[in-house]
Amino acid sequence: MRPLSFLPGLTALALTAATPIYAGENHALLIGASTYPNLDERFWLVGPANDVDLVRTYLTLNEDVPFDPNNITVLADGVVGSEDPTLANIRTEMAALATRLQPGDFVYLHFSGHGTQAPANVPATELDGLDELFLPTDIGLWSDTVGTVKNALIDDEIGTMIAGLRATGATVWAVFDSCHSGTVTRAASAGDDVRLRKLSPEALGVPNAAIEEAMEGTVTRSVNPRAQDEAPVETSANAIASQGPFIAFYAAQSNESTPEKRLPRGKPGRRSQGVFTFTLFETLASNPGISYRQLGHEILRKYATEGRARSTPMFVGDLDLPVFANGDAQTVFQWPISVASDGTLTLPAGHLHDLETDERLAVLTSPADPISAALGHAVVEKVDNFSAKLGLVTDGASSAGFPDGVPNGAYARRLDKSVAFATTIALPAPSNGQSSTLEQALDFGKQHGLLSDRITFVSSDSPADLRLSYHAETGSIVVSRGDDFVAPSDLIRSPRIRISDKSAEQLALDLTDTFAQISKVQNLLKLGAGLPSSSLDVGVILQSRLSGQPELDALPQVLIPRLVPGDEVHIVAENREITPVDINVLYIGSDYSITHMFKGRLQPGDRLAQGLLRITDDSFGRDRMILILTPASEHTAVEDFGFLAQAEMPALRSTQDSWLSQVLADAGFGSTLRAAVPLGAPPKAAKRPAMLQFELDTRPLK
């Protein structure tokens, strides 16, 4: 297995695919609930039907995962030929599926739609006293008489259904793209592209008094800032150890919301999809043959690097098994070319496989040919989720091998994939004279070459990496992430640049420096997402020591650990290569700081056990750590990425901040206190925190 918790140096990837071996048949039940006749139309969704269509298309077209279409059952309103996803139909199809299974079979279950919470039928089984509910289309209202929501699919029943499937000896993978509850604030308007898959209990008539009564007495259990929210299926579905393996992926924890958006973002032909569903299958398409743990880690990495949603996906169960019981598939970056009678060239790959318009591909006679034997190049002219149209490149040697066109059986192979270090910034909506000040500053920056050519400004309602908005109370510009959803606390921590009494020149300098610092962090994360997870055989375990505890415990790599002041993070790494490997650890703070925590060299067979950081009480948020592994040569200096370090972003830049003082502070000459410090130094005396390629949720003590 390839550990996914690090950012390695560039290395070659395997390009040939092995033929997978399957022990049994594959089955799928895909459930998508979009419209709810018994509820107001404002609560209806659009994306679940599209989710089901995307998943069914993936399962039937992907060569590495052979699902017979006759073994795929769809319950989704809005999908032609499908029965509605009512509670009765879900129960019927679950029971029928159990009768068809044999030992060694594989079952994929997908639930897309609304989720909510209600008082638990068995309060002792729930951390917060509440059941998680999936809502079929015939959902009704709360009944005080029986104390339930009519036709709700309760987590306990889902667990019983799954246990019945597993009792046949089949492996079950269940994916839930729905919310349970939570509050997330829209950062800025982005049109009508985004909806939350969240239905408040009140919308179903659940009295607040019933919710409060259910939660009474459970508060003391839930205030632990380290406590992970309980997975709605894990306990009940894993109750019988003799059953088949079980894996569950959840789009959000039980106190969170998850969105659906028009995806892929900014691409023609996009449509409303569950962000979690789209990200999951986009990741699968580019990484066949990985384990569920690796898949979960890659999904978290996409969420972190691309700001897709502020929810926290959860992954539980037998995570070290290969996805779809398909461990023989290799990472393939080549696809067979179909030649139509009119000469049109197409590929069975698209957005989900990370293909982009204008991308060049090498054309090979055989999939086993080396890149040097390419007949020439083709360019992607048009692309959708599962297919791409190609055109032959006609410049010089790139077209020399096509005198008679593309031969039958040819393959298109991806050339080196580039990472675009570009930043798109959405301008704020016009506001009372402040717009002219900002326009003057941006004009000054462009005229004097202060603004990078990599920065593109777009309108306030366009997709963007960053968004600018006006904050009237402080007379400043707020620079926030381009996410469609951010927590209110994230807006509070966003950098602000004061406009009042500031010249266009000074504002241009402050804006330029702010954009540069943020872009540096974003580009570092983009690079991490663009490189392979690991091609180096180095085992890595991250550990934590809770405040006041002597022992070290392993940190989960597919959950976001919750840490409080006094907690420590350690690393254990073992070099199983036959050559040396250099390790660098960076800590990226939620305030856009970058701290270089560690560098060192592991000789073949060496084992490193190193304390990295201690959480302090200075600030809190979602931080990230990046572990960079690079092959090394004997008698060379250890690779040092310390030059990437930068100070935290000031919360508010006022007229008192001189350009020189800010430059000096950014160079590391100022006082820089943050949420973590390197171990071995007093918490208040160290430089500032750093971060790795997975998230840490740092929280205050309560």
N, C-alpha and C positions, 0 to 999 in steps of 0.2 A: 504494500500500500504506500502511496506517496503522501506524506504529511503535507497539509495545506496551510500550515501556520507560518509560512515564511515567504519572503520575496527573494528568489535566487537570481544569480547572474544569468545572462542570456546563454542558453544552450540549445542543442539540436533536439528536435522532437521526432518520435517515431511516426512514420507516414504510412505504414502498411497495416491493414486490418486483418485480424484473425477471425476465423469462423467460430462464432459462439456455440456452445453446447448447452442444450436445455434439458432439464430433468423432467419437466412436465409441461402442461399446457398453461398458457397465459389467459387470464380473464380480467375484465374490467367492468365496473359499474360507475358511470359518470352521471352526477346529479348536479343540475344547475337550476336554481330557483330565482327567477327575475321579477315576475309580476305576482302581486298578492291581492286578489279580488276583494278580500275582506278588510283591506287596509286602504287608507288614503293613497292616491297615486303618487304623492310626493315621496312615499316610502319605497316605490318600485325601483328596481335596478335595471341595468342594460347589459352589463358584462357577463353574468353567469352563463348565458347561452353561448356567447362567444368563447368563454373559457372551455366549455364542453366541446365545442367545435374544434378549437385548437388542440386540445388533448387527444380527441379522437383522431384527428388528422396525423398528429405525431405518432400515435401508436400504430396506425395502419400503414404509414409511409416509411417509417424509420427501419432501415434494413437490419440494424443491430438489435431491434426489439420486435420480434415477429408476433403481433397480436392478430389472430384471425378475426376479421370483421364480425363473424358470427358469434364470437365470444365477447363482444363489446356491447353492453346494454346501456342505453342512454335514457335518462329521465330528465327532460329539460323543456320548459315552455319556451317557445320561440325557435325550436329546432325541428325542422320538417321530419315527419314520420316518428316523432318521439312521443311517449306518454308524458303527462304532466308529473312533476315531482311532488305528488301529494304524499301524506304520511302513509296512507294505505298502500300506494304503489311502491314506496321505498321499502316498506316491510315485506311486501310480496316478492320483490326482486331480490332482496337480501336472502330470504328463505329459499327461493328457487336456486340462487347461486350456490348456496351451501350444499344442495342436493347434487350438483354437477361436479363438485371438486373431488380430486383424488390426492393422496399424499404426493408431495413434490410439485404440485401446481402452484402458480403464482396469481395473486389477486391484487389489482390496483383499484382503489376506491377514491373518488374525487367528489368533494362537496364544495360547491360555490353558491353563495347566497348570503342572506342576512343571518346574523347571529345576535343573541341577546342573553340576558340572565334573568333568573327568577328564583324565588326561595327554594332551597333544596328539598327534595322529597326525603332524603336521608342526610340531615345537616352534618352528621359526624364525618361524612365522606368528603366534605368540601372545606377547604381552608378558610374561605370567607362566608360560608353558610349559603352560598348561591350555586344553583345548577347552571351550566352553560347549555344553551339551546341552539340547535340549528332549525331554521324556520322553513318548512315545506310551503308550497304555494297556497295550501288550504288552511294556513294558520288562522286561528281564531283569537279570541280575547281571554283574559284571565277570568277564572271562575273561583269566586270565594268559597263556593260550596265544596269543591274538591281540592282547591289550593294548587291548581295548575293552569298553564296556558293551553287552550284547546289545540289539539293536533300538533303540538310542539314535539320535536325529536330531541329528547333529553340525552345528555352525555352518558348517563348510566345505561340507557337502552342501546345507544350506539356501541358501548363497550360490550354489552351482551351479544349484539349481532356479530361483532368482530370475533368475539370468543367462539361463536358457533362456526364461523368460517375457519378459524385456526384449528378447531377440534378435528377437522378433516386431515390435518397434516400439511395444509397449504400455508405458504408465506403470504402475509397480508401487509400491504403498504397503503395507508390512508392519508390523504391530503385534505386539509380543511382550509379553504380560502374564504373565511368569514370572520366577523368580529364578534365580540362578546359584550363589551361596554368600554367606555373611556371618553376622554375629552382631548381633542386635538384641534388646534386653531389653524385655519388657513393663513398662510404667510402673506399672500397677495393674490389678487384676482388673476386667474388664468383661463377665463372663459367658463364654459360649461363642461370642461373635459374631465372633471373629477367628481366622484361621488364616494361617500363613505358607506361601507357595508356594515353599518351599525344601526341597530334599532333600539332605542331606549326602552326599558321595561314599561315606562309610562305609556308609550305608544300602543302597547298591548293591554293597557288597563291594569297593570300590576300596581297596586297601591304603594306609595312610598312607605307607608307604615309597615307593610308586609316585608319590604326589602330591609328596612331598618331592624325589624324584629328578627329576621333571619340572620342578619349580621351581628346582632347583639351577642356579646360574649366571645366573638371571634376576633375582635379588634386587636387584643393583646397578641394574637398569633400572627397577625398580618403586618405589624409595624416593624418587624425585623427588616432592616434595609437590605439584608443579604438574601432574604427569602425569595425564591423563584415562584411565580404564580403557577398554580397547579395545572397540569395538562388535563383536559377534560376526558381523555380516553385511557391514558397510560395505565392507571391503577387497575381499573376493572378489566381491561382487555388483556392484561398480563397476569391475571390472577392464577392461571393454571400453567405451571411450568412445562407440562408435557405437550402443550399445544405448539403449532407451527410458529416460526419467527414472526415478529410484529414490528413495524416501523410506522411512526406517525409524524407528519409534518404539519405544523400549525402556522398560519399566516400572522397570528398575533397572540399575545398572552391574554389572559382572561380579563384584564382591565384595560385593553387597548382596542383601537379601531384599525382597520386596514382598508385602503382605498381601491377603487377601480379607476383607471385612467384610459385615455385614448393612446394606445401603444401600437407600434414602437414610436416613441416620442419624436415629433417633428418629421416623421416619414409620411410619404403619400400612402393612402390606403389604410391608415391606422384606424383602429376601432376600439371601443371600450372593452377593456380586459381587466381582470383582477391582476393587480401588480404582482402579487405573490405567484399566481399561476404562470404568468408570462415570464417572470424571472426564473422560475424553477425550470421550465422547459427550454428557455433560451440557454440556461447553464448546461442542461443535459445535452442539448444538441451539439454543444462545443466540447463536451467532456464525457464521451461514452466510456463505459467500463469503470467508472470511479465508484467509491463506496458512498453510502448514505451520509456518513460523517463528512467526507470530503465535499459532497454535494451541498450539505448544509453550510459548511464553512464558506464555500464559494458564493452561495446566496447571500450570506451575511456580508461578504466582501463587496458584492455588487450594491447592496443597500448602502454600505458605508461610503463607497467611492463615488456613487452616482446619485445619492440622495433620493432614492426612489420612493421611500416611505419612512415614516418615523415609528412605525410599529416594530416589534421585536419578535421575529419568527422563532419558533421553538421546534426542536427536533429530538425525538425520544425513541427508545426501542433498541433493536439490534442494528446499530448504526454502522458497524464495521463490515456488514455484508455488502456485496456488490449490488448496485442499483439494478432492479429487474432481474436479480439473480444472474447477471450478465457480466461476469468478471473477465471474460476473454477479449472483449472489444478493446481496441487501442484508440488513442486519440487520432482521429483522421481529419486531415485538412485537404482532402481531395474528393471529387465527386464525378460520377460518370456523366458524360455529355450526351444529351439526346439531340439528334439531328432530324428535324422535321422535313417533310417532302419539299417544302419551299425554302429549305436551307436555314431555317431559324434554329438557333442553338440555345438550349436550356439546361439548367442544372436542378437537381432535386435538393436544393439548399437555398436559404434566404436569410432574412433578418435574424431568425433564431440561431443561425449558424455564424452570425457576426459578419455576414457579407455586406458590403457597402457599394453604392453606385460609384462607378469610375474606378473601382479596385481592379488591379491587374492580376491575372491568373496564368500560370504556365500550362500549356496544352501538351499532354503526353500521350504517346501511342498506347502505353500499357501502364497500369497503376504501380507496377514495380520498377518503372524506369527511374533513373536518377534525374535530378533537375537539369543536369547538363545535357540530357538527351531531348529536351523540350523541342517540339516542332516550332513553337512560337508562342505568342501571348494572345490572350483574349481579355476583354474588358467587360465588366458588369455594366450593362446598360439600363436594366430595370430589375427591381427586386421586391418581393413581398415576403411574407413570413416563411414560406416553404419552397419557393422557387426563385430562380433568377434567369434573366435573358442575357445572353452573351453576344458580343460583337468581336470580330477578329481585329487585332491591332495591325495596322498597315504601315508602320514605320520601320524601315530598314530590315535588320535581321529578325525582328520580332514576327515578321510575316513570311519569312523565306521558306518555311516548311509547309505551306498550305497551297501548293500549286493546284490541287484538286479538292480543296476544302478540307474539312475536319473528317478524318477516317472514322468508320464505325468502331465502337469500343474504346474511343479516346477518353481520357480523364482530364479534368482541370484541377490543378493543384495550387493552393495558396502560396504566394511568394511571401517574403518577410512582411509580417503585419506591423504597421507603424502605429504609433500613439500620437494623437493630435494634441499638442500642448497649446490648446486654444481656450479662451474664456469668453463666454457670451454673457453680457451684462444687460439686464432689463432696466431701462430708465423709468423713473417714477412718473406717475400721472401729473400733469401740470398743476401748480399750486401757488397762487398769490405771489408772483414776483420771484419766488425762490427758483423757479425754472430758469429764468434768465441768468441768475447767478451761476447755476450749474452749467448752463450752456456756454457761458463765457469761460468758465474754468476748463471745460472739456475742449473748447476751441483753442485755448492757450496751450493745453497739453498736446494737442495734435500738431499745432504750428511749431512747437519747440521740440518735438520728438520725444516727449515724456511718456506718452502712451504707447505701449507695445503694439506692434502690428498683429499680435495674436489676440488682441481684445476687439470684440465686435459688440456694438451697442444695438439693442433691439427695443421695440416698444414694450410698454408695461404689461401687456397681455400676452406676450410671446414666451415660449419656453426659454429658460436661461439658466446658466450656472450660478449667477448671483443676481440679486434684485436690489435696486435702490428705492428708498421711500423717504418721505419727509416726516420728521417728528417735530410737531409744532411746539410742544412744551419746552424742548431744549434748543429749538432753532437749529436742528442738525439734520444731516442725511444719515439714514440707517443703511448699513450694508449687510444684507442677510443672504442666506443660502437660497438657491433657486427652487428648493423643494416646494411642492404644492401644499405640504403640511409640515408645520414645525410646532413644537411645544411652545407655550407662552414664555417659559424660562429661556428658550433659545433666542427669542426676540429680544429679551432683556439683555442677554450677553452679547448680542450682535454689535460690532463696532459702529460708533457714531462719529461723524465728523461735523463740527460746528460750522455753520455758514455765516452767521451774523458777524459783522465787523471784520470780515476776512476778504482780502483781495482775491481776484481771480487767479493770480499767480500762486498765492499761498494755498488756496483751495485745490488747485491743480496738483501741487506738490503732495499735499496730504492724500488726495484721491489716488494719485499714482502709486504712492508708497503702500497704501492700504491694499490696492488691487494686486500689487506685486507680492505682498506677503501671503495673501489668501491664495493667489494663483500658484504660488510655490507649493503650498500644502496640497491643493487640489491636483496639481500635475504629478506630485510624488505618488499620490494615491492612484491616479490614472496609470502611471507606469507600473505600479504594483499589480493592478488589475489586468494589464496588458501582457505581462510576462507569465511564463508557465509557473504553476504553483511550486513545483520542485522537480528538478531532474538530478538532484544530488541526494545520495543515500545518507542523509543525516537525520537521526532520530531526535525529535524535540518534544519536550514536555514542559508546560508552564505550570508553576505551582504558586500557591498563596499560603501565607501564614496570617491567620486572623489575629487581630489585635489582642494581646494578652494570652495567646495560645502558643505552646512550644512547637507543635508539630506542623509539618508542611503537607498540604493537600493539593492534588492535581486540579488545575483550573479546567473546566470544560471548554472545548474549542468550538462547540456548536451552540452554546448558550452565551449570553452576554453576562459575565460575572458582575455581581454587585459588590462593590468594595466601599469601606467606610474608613475614616481617618484612623491611622495606626496599622491598617492592613498592609502586608508586603506582597510583592510579586517576585518570584524567582524563576530561573530557567535551568533546565537540565538538558544538555545536548551531547550527542555521541556521534562522532564522525566514523561512518562505516565505509567511506571511500578509501581508495588506495593512495590518494593524493591529499595534500593539505586543503583545508577549507577555512576561509576567513568569515567571521561573524561580526556584524554590526547591529546594534539595537537602537532604534529611534522611537521616541515617544511624542506623539502629535496631540497636543491639547485641544480642547474644544474652543480655546481662544486663539487658535492658529499658531501657537508656539510649536517649535520643533526642538527637542532636546536630544543630544547624542548621549545615550546612556552607557554604551559599552562597545568596545572593539577587542578582538582577539583572534588568535589562530588555533585551529584544532588540527593536530597532526593525525595521520591515520590511526584509528583505534582510541584516540583521546576522548575523554569524557569531561564535560564542563558542568559544574554546578555553581551557579552565580546568582547572588541577590541583585535584583535590578532596581527596584524602587519601593518607596514607602508612601502611602497615601497621606496627605496632610489635610488640614481643615481650611485651606485658603479659598478653594473654589470647587465647583462640582459640575459634572456634565458627562457627555459621551466622549471619551478619549479613545485613541487608537495606538496600538503598538505595531511597529514594523520590524521584522527580523530579516536582515539582508544576508544571504549566504552567497559567497563568490568563490569559485575555484582559485587556488593559490599555487604559486611555484616556490620551490625551495630558494632560500637566499634572497628573498625579496621582502620589502617592507609590508607590514600588515595593511590591508586595505582600510582606509580611514574615511568614513563618511561624515566626519564632524563638521565639514564645511556646510552641511545642510542646516545646521542649527540656526534658529532665529528666535528673538524674544516674542513674548505674548503680545497680542494686539491690544492696545489701550482701549478701554471702554468708551472714552469720549475724548476726542482731540479738540482742544479749545484754542483760542487765539493766543494763549500764553505759551503754547508749545512751539518752540522755534524749530526750524527745519534741521539745524545742526544737532540740537538735543535729541530729536527723534531719531536721526540717523545713528547717533551714538548709542541710544537705547536699543535700537534694533541690532546693532553690532555686538550687543552683550555687555555694555558698560553700565547698565542701569540695575536697579533692584528688581529682581524678577522672582516673585513668589507665586507658586501655583499649586495644583492639587496633588502633585507627587514630586518627590525629590530622590536623587540617587542614594542608595543605601551606603552606609559608611560615613555619612556626614549628618550633622544635626539637621532636622527638617527645615528650620528657618534659615540655615546658612548656605544651603546648596544653591546651585544656579537656578534651575527650573525643571519642570517635568519633561517627559518624552513619551513616545507611543509606538505600538506594534500593529501588525495588520489584522488585529481583531479588536473588538470594542470592549472597553471597561466602563461600567456604569458606576461612577463615584457618587456617593450619597452622604449627607450629613448624618451624624448620630442623632437619634430621637430619644 
